[in-house]
């Protein structure tokens, strides 16, 4: 871990210089379980970041598993400038938690949530998952009720995506557990959505809900297709050329040892996104967001309006919720783009 931390800090500094970045508006430490670093190593990382000239993000987030959060870890986060904690709660239903191999029982979970709520009041986010084994419309409403007792300002409500080779997939194959059918899973998610909206949360992105003024600024950069840097094994960054409407995407191999040996962006795989590819990705990401893509930025970047690219699709969907039925909308939009292009 010490070698990894050294490589990560080296990577961050090199990329900022390599891409000539002199302003960092948001930082997100995640894509895994950063809390396994522990307080001491996290302190080293945060000190290194804060020593970078001009490092003063308006939002600084870190992900954590509730089970591995300690008071010392949260203190280091707070003193190191982290302004937002994102916890992977998933569910309070003990049978569901066991089915997907979540550590810790519900009593521990609630104790940890109380700790985070106390140390980061008005500044913590939580993830819930729907479509889990043993889950129902009633149990997801109970999840939300119990979570909201700790006053999160942001909640992500994700539908379960079954990954190949996971312990859950093996349990399903042996019949040890079952998932709700698709219709039931949809009803469970919609029930959760309704409960959050009734509690005053705004549904501002496909899976994300926030109180007023508490949207995740970092994730919005992805949804409106601004550029970002990614550091660490498996991390990906995208730099956009505003002059010609193209982009380059850099992705590190998910190989810890090779990253430690050479944490250099020059060793990352580079993918060129031409104008057509970037238009599609801008629409795909932008319509995840309640406000849709940034129309002025789209026109500046590509030299045409969104309305010029997909006029029929926009007319067909004029009075429909594009975000809630995103896949259907995008199929139509991309089909029309193909005809034009």
C-alpha positions as CSV (number, residue, x, y, z in Angstrom):
1,X,0.0,0.0,0.0
2,X,2.9,2.4,0.7
3,X,4.3,1.8,-2.7
4,X,0.9,2.3,-4.3
5,X,0.4,5.6,-2.4
6,X,3.8,6.8,-3.6
7,X,2.9,5.9,-7.2
8,X,-0.5,7.6,-6.9
9,X,0.9,10.9,-5.7
10,X,3.6,10.8,-8.4
11,X,0.8,10.1,-11.0
12,X,-1.3,13.0,-9.8
13,X,1.5,15.5,-9.9
14,X,2.8,14.3,-13.3
15,X,-0.7,14.5,-15.0
16,X,-1.3,18.1,-13.7
17,X,2.0,19.1,-15.3
18,X,1.6,17.0,-18.4
19,X,-1.9,18.4,-19.2
20,X,-1.0,21.9,-18.0
21,X,-3.8,21.9,-15.5
22,X,-3.7,25.0,-13.2
23,X,-7.2,24.8,-11.6
24,X,-8.9,21.8,-10.0
25,X,-12.6,22.4,-9.2
26,X,-13.6,19.0,-8.0
27,X,-11.8,15.9,-6.6
28,X,-13.4,12.4,-6.1
29,X,-11.4,9.7,-4.3
30,X,-13.3,6.6,-5.2
31,X,-13.9,3.9,-7.8
32,X,-13.3,1.3,-5.1
33,X,-12.9,1.4,-1.3
34,X,-10.5,4.2,-0.3
35,X,-11.2,3.7,3.4
36,X,-9.0,0.6,3.3
37,X,-6.0,3.0,3.1
38,X,-6.7,3.8,6.7
39,X,-6.3,7.1,8.5
40,X,-2.5,7.3,8.4
41,X,-2.1,6.7,4.6
42,X,-5.0,8.9,3.8
43,X,-3.4,11.7,5.7
44,X,-0.3,11.3,3.6
45,X,-2.3,11.5,0.4
46,X,-4.3,14.5,1.5
47,X,-1.2,16.4,2.6
48,X,0.4,15.7,-0.7
49,X,-2.7,17.0,-2.6
50,X,-3.0,20.1,-0.4
51,X,0.6,20.9,-1.1
52,X,0.0,21.2,-4.8
53,X,0.0,24.9,-5.8
54,X,-3.5,26.3,-6.3
55,X,-5.2,23.1,-4.9
56,X,-8.5,24.4,-3.6
57,X,-11.4,22.4,-5.0
58,X,-15.0,23.6,-4.4
59,X,-16.0,20.0,-3.8
60,X,-13.8,17.3,-2.4
61,X,-15.4,13.8,-2.1
62,X,-14.3,10.4,-0.8
63,X,-16.1,7.1,-1.0
64,X,-16.1,4.8,2.0
65,X,-17.6,1.5,3.2
66,X,-19.5,2.2,6.4
67,X,-18.0,-0.9,8.0
68,X,-14.4,0.4,7.7
69,X,-15.1,4.0,8.8
70,X,-13.5,5.1,12.1
71,X,-13.6,8.4,13.9
72,X,-9.9,8.8,13.2
73,X,-10.4,8.3,9.5
74,X,-13.3,10.9,9.4
75,X,-11.1,13.3,11.4
76,X,-8.3,13.0,8.9
77,X,-10.9,13.6,6.1
78,X,-12.2,16.7,7.7
79,X,-8.8,18.1,8.5
80,X,-7.5,17.3,5.1
81,X,-10.2,19.4,3.3
82,X,-12.6,16.7,2.3
83,X,-16.0,18.3,2.1
84,X,-18.2,15.3,1.2
85,X,-18.4,11.7,2.3
86,X,-20.1,9.1,0.1
87,X,-21.1,5.8,1.9
88,X,-22.1,2.5,0.2
89,X,-25.0,1.6,2.4
90,X,-26.8,-0.6,-0.2
91,X,-29.6,-1.8,2.2
92,X,-30.6,-2.2,5.8
93,X,-32.3,-5.6,5.1
94,X,-30.1,-8.1,6.8
95,X,-31.1,-11.0,4.6
96,X,-30.4,-9.0,1.5
97,X,-27.1,-7.9,2.9
98,X,-26.0,-11.4,3.6
99,X,-27.1,-12.5,0.1
100,X,-24.8,-10.0,-1.6
101,X,-21.9,-10.6,0.9
102,X,-22.1,-7.2,2.6
103,X,-20.0,-7.1,5.8
104,X,-21.4,-5.9,9.1
105,X,-24.8,-6.2,10.6
106,X,-27.5,-3.5,10.6
107,X,-26.7,-2.3,14.1
108,X,-23.1,-1.6,13.1
109,X,-24.3,0.1,9.9
110,X,-26.6,2.5,11.9
111,X,-23.8,3.2,14.4
112,X,-21.5,4.1,11.6
113,X,-24.1,6.3,9.9
114,X,-24.6,8.2,13.1
115,X,-20.9,8.8,13.4
116,X,-20.6,10.1,9.8
117,X,-23.7,12.2,10.2
118,X,-22.3,13.8,13.4
119,X,-18.9,14.5,11.9
120,X,-20.1,15.6,8.4
121,X,-23.5,17.2,9.0
122,X,-25.1,18.3,5.8
123,X,-22.2,16.8,3.8
124,X,-22.7,13.1,3.3
125,X,-24.2,11.0,0.5
126,X,-25.3,7.4,0.6
127,X,-25.9,4.7,-2.1
128,X,-28.8,2.3,-2.0
129,X,-29.4,-0.6,-4.3
130,X,-32.7,-2.0,-5.5
131,X,-33.5,-5.4,-7.1
132,X,-31.6,-7.3,-4.4
133,X,-32.6,-10.8,-3.2
134,X,-35.3,-10.7,-0.5
135,X,-36.2,-7.1,-1.4
136,X,-39.7,-5.8,-1.8
137,X,-41.5,-2.4,-2.3
138,X,-42.0,-2.3,1.4
139,X,-38.4,-3.1,2.3
140,X,-37.0,-0.4,0.0
141,X,-39.3,2.2,1.6
142,X,-38.0,1.0,5.0
143,X,-34.4,1.4,3.7
144,X,-35.1,5.0,2.8
145,X,-36.9,5.8,6.0
146,X,-34.0,4.4,8.1
147,X,-31.4,6.2,5.9
148,X,-33.1,9.5,6.0
149,X,-33.1,9.4,9.8
150,X,-29.3,10.2,9.5
151,X,-29.9,13.3,7.3
152,X,-28.0,12.5,4.1
153,X,-28.2,15.4,1.6
154,X,-27.7,13.2,-1.4
155,X,-28.9,9.6,-2.2
156,X,-28.0,7.4,-5.2
157,X,-30.6,4.8,-5.9
158,X,-29.1,2.2,-8.2
159,X,-30.6,-0.9,-9.8
160,X,-28.6,-4.0,-9.2
161,X,-26.3,-5.0,-12.1
162,X,-25.3,-8.6,-11.9
163,X,-21.5,-8.9,-12.6
164,X,-20.1,-12.1,-14.0
165,X,-18.0,-14.2,-11.6
166,X,-19.2,-12.6,-8.4
167,X,-20.3,-14.6,-5.3
168,X,-23.9,-13.4,-6.0
169,X,-23.9,-14.9,-9.5
170,X,-22.7,-18.2,-8.1
171,X,-25.5,-18.2,-5.5
172,X,-28.0,-17.6,-8.2
173,X,-26.7,-20.4,-10.3
174,X,-27.0,-22.8,-7.4
175,X,-30.4,-21.6,-6.5
176,X,-29.3,-20.4,-3.0
177,X,-31.0,-17.1,-3.7
178,X,-33.3,-15.5,-6.3
179,X,-33.6,-12.0,-7.7
180,X,-36.9,-10.2,-8.1
181,X,-38.2,-10.5,-11.7
182,X,-37.7,-7.4,-14.0
183,X,-41.2,-6.0,-13.4
184,X,-40.9,-6.4,-9.7
185,X,-37.4,-4.8,-9.7
186,X,-38.8,-1.9,-11.7
187,X,-41.6,-1.4,-9.2
188,X,-39.2,-1.5,-6.3
189,X,-37.0,1.2,-7.8
190,X,-40.0,3.4,-8.6
191,X,-41.2,3.0,-5.1
192,X,-37.8,4.1,-3.8
193,X,-37.9,7.0,-6.2
194,X,-41.3,8.1,-5.0
195,X,-40.2,7.9,-1.3
196,X,-37.2,10.1,-2.0
197,X,-39.2,12.7,-3.9
198,X,-41.8,12.8,-1.2
199,X,-39.0,13.4,1.3
200,X,-38.0,16.5,-0.6
201,X,-35.2,15.1,-2.8
202,X,-34.9,16.3,-6.4
203,X,-34.4,13.5,-9.0
204,X,-31.7,15.3,-10.9
205,X,-30.0,12.4,-12.7
206,X,-31.0,8.8,-13.7
207,X,-29.9,7.3,-10.4
208,X,-29.3,10.4,-8.2
209,X,-31.4,12.5,-5.8
210,X,-30.3,15.6,-3.9
211,X,-31.6,18.2,-1.6
212,X,-31.5,21.8,-2.8
213,X,-28.0,22.9,-3.6
214,X,-26.5,19.5,-2.8
215,X,-26.0,17.9,-6.2
216,X,-22.6,16.2,-6.8
217,X,-20.6,18.7,-8.7
218,X,-17.9,16.2,-9.6
219,X,-20.3,13.8,-11.3
220,X,-22.0,16.6,-13.1
221,X,-18.7,17.1,-15.0
222,X,-19.2,13.7,-16.4
223,X,-22.8,14.2,-17.3
224,X,-22.2,17.5,-19.2
225,X,-19.0,16.1,-20.7
226,X,-16.4,18.4,-19.3
227,X,-12.8,17.1,-19.2
228,X,-11.4,15.1,-16.2
229,X,-8.3,13.4,-15.1
230,X,-8.1,9.8,-13.7
231,X,-5.3,8.4,-11.6
232,X,-4.7,4.9,-10.3
233,X,-4.9,1.4,-11.8
234,X,-8.1,1.1,-14.0
235,X,-8.7,4.8,-13.9
236,X,-9.8,6.7,-16.9
237,X,-9.5,10.4,-17.9
238,X,-10.9,12.3,-20.8
239,X,-9.4,15.5,-22.2
240,X,-11.6,17.4,-24.7
241,X,-10.4,19.6,-27.6
242,X,-12.9,22.4,-27.7
243,X,-11.5,23.7,-30.9
244,X,-12.4,20.7,-33.1
245,X,-15.0,18.8,-31.0
246,X,-12.8,15.7,-30.4
247,X,-11.4,14.1,-27.3
248,X,-8.7,11.7,-26.1
249,X,-9.4,9.2,-23.4
250,X,-6.6,7.7,-21.3
251,X,-7.1,4.5,-19.4
252,X,-4.7,2.7,-17.1
253,X,-4.6,-1.1,-17.1
254,X,-6.2,-2.5,-13.9
255,X,-2.8,-3.9,-13.0
256,X,-1.5,-2.8,-9.6
257,X,2.1,-4.0,-10.0
258,X,2.6,-2.4,-13.5
259,X,1.1,0.8,-12.1
260,X,3.4,0.9,-9.1
261,X,6.4,0.2,-11.4
262,X,5.5,3.0,-13.8
263,X,2.6,5.3,-12.8
264,X,2.9,7.4,-16.0
265,X,0.1,8.7,-18.2
266,X,2.3,7.9,-21.2
267,X,1.8,4.2,-20.4
268,X,-2.0,4.4,-20.4
269,X,-4.0,3.2,-23.4
270,X,-5.2,6.2,-25.4
271,X,-8.5,6.2,-27.3
272,X,-9.3,8.9,-29.8
273,X,-12.9,10.1,-29.8
274,X,-13.7,11.7,-33.2
275,X,-16.4,14.4,-33.6
276,X,-19.2,11.8,-34.2
277,X,-18.2,9.7,-31.3
278,X,-18.1,12.7,-28.9
279,X,-21.5,13.9,-30.1
280,X,-23.0,10.5,-29.2
281,X,-21.3,10.4,-25.9
282,X,-22.3,13.9,-25.1
283,X,-25.9,13.0,-25.8
284,X,-25.7,9.7,-23.9
285,X,-24.3,11.4,-20.8
286,X,-26.2,14.7,-21.1
287,X,-29.6,13.1,-21.2
288,X,-28.9,11.2,-17.9
289,X,-29.1,14.7,-16.4
290,X,-32.4,16.3,-15.6
291,X,-31.5,19.6,-17.5
292,X,-30.1,17.6,-20.4
293,X,-26.9,18.5,-22.3
294,X,-25.5,22.0,-22.1
295,X,-27.0,23.4,-25.3
296,X,-24.6,26.4,-25.6
297,X,-21.6,24.3,-25.0
298,X,-22.8,21.7,-27.5
299,X,-23.1,24.4,-30.2
300,X,-19.7,25.9,-29.4
301,X,-18.0,22.5,-29.4
302,X,-19.6,21.0,-32.5
303,X,-20.8,24.0,-34.5
304,X,-24.4,22.8,-34.6
305,X,-27.4,22.8,-32.2
306,X,-28.7,19.6,-30.7
307,X,-32.0,20.4,-32.4
308,X,-30.2,20.2,-35.7
309,X,-28.8,16.7,-34.9
310,X,-31.9,14.9,-33.7
311,X,-35.0,17.0,-34.6
312,X,-37.4,14.1,-35.1
313,X,-36.5,12.4,-31.8
314,X,-36.8,15.6,-29.8
315,X,-40.2,16.3,-31.4
316,X,-41.4,12.7,-30.6
317,X,-40.2,13.1,-27.0
318,X,-41.4,16.7,-26.4
319,X,-43.8,15.8,-23.6
320,X,-42.1,12.6,-22.3
321,X,-39.6,12.0,-19.6
322,X,-36.3,11.4,-21.4
323,X,-34.4,10.6,-18.2
324,X,-36.8,8.0,-16.9
325,X,-36.9,6.2,-20.3
326,X,-33.3,6.9,-21.3
327,X,-32.6,3.8,-23.3
328,X,-35.6,4.1,-25.6
329,X,-34.8,7.8,-26.2
330,X,-31.2,7.1,-27.0
331,X,-32.0,4.3,-29.4
332,X,-34.2,6.8,-31.4
333,X,-31.6,9.6,-31.1
334,X,-28.7,7.4,-32.3
335,X,-30.7,6.0,-35.1
336,X,-31.6,9.5,-36.3
337,X,-27.9,10.5,-36.0
338,X,-26.9,7.6,-38.1
339,X,-29.3,8.7,-40.9
340,X,-27.9,12.2,-40.8
341,X,-24.3,11.2,-40.7
